[in-house]
């Protein structure tokens, strides 16, 4: 099996691992710190108005969590790739 095929399989597995809980646990709440902070702000100061509104609003909290997880996975992949390229030995290089 070629390297790009292995990488493609690994990427598909990561996407499945992130997506399957959303499909299996449809009624689960995947809340985060942002929602808790918003609740605390509205309780503390009911007249508070946000400075700006979001450009893109996901359909649900689950979709928002999925997008956040995919963004984190992509960022970790890029960082890992760059670090691997920076520390890799060249083919003719001695130890």
N, C-alpha and C positions, 0 to 999 in steps of 0.2 A: 504494500500500500504506500502511495506517495505521501510526502509530507503535507501537501496542501489538502489532501483528502482527510488525513488525520485531524488537521486543524479545523476543517469544515465540520467534521463530526463533533469535535469538542465544542465548537461555537453553537451548533444545533442543540447539543446536550445542555449547555448553559441556558439557552433560551427556553428549553423545555422545563428545566428546573425552576426557572423564574415564573413561567406561565402556568404550569400545572396546578400549583396551590390556588391560583385565582379561579381556575375552572372548577376545582373540586370543592373549595370552601366558598361557595357563592354568598352565604349570609354572614361570613366573618368580617369583622371590622379590622382593617389594616391602618389604624390611625397612627399619627406620628406626632412629633413635638410641635410642628407648625399648627396643627389643629388645637392642641392643648394650649398653646400660647395665645391663639386667637380667642379661645373661650375665656382665658384669664383676663385678657385685655378688655373684652366686652363686659365682664363682671366688674372689673375695677373702674373702668371709665366708659360708661355706655354712650357718651357723646363722641367717642373717638372716630375719626374718619381716616381711612388709609390714604397715603400720599399718592398712590397710583393703583391702577387695576391691571391684572394679568393680561398679557397679550394672547395667550392660549390657555383655555380652561378645559382640562380633560373631562371626559364624560362622567367619570366617577373617581372615588378615592382609590379604588383598586387599580385603575388604569394609571393614575398618577404614581402610585407606588411602583408599578411595573416599569414605567418610564424612568423613574429615579433609579431603580435597580439596574436597568439596562445601561443607563448613563454611567453608573458607578463601575459596572463590569467593563464597559468599553474603555473608560479612563484607566482602570487597573491594567487592562490588556496593553494599552499604549505605553504606560509607564514601564511595565514588565518588558515589553519589546525593546524599548529604548535602552533600558538598563542592560538587557541581554546583549544588545549590539555594542554597547560601549565597553562591556567587560569581556566580550568574546575574544579569543586569541585568533590571530590571523593564521591562515594555513601554513605558512612557512616560518612562523615565529617560534622561537625556542622558549622553554619555560624559564 
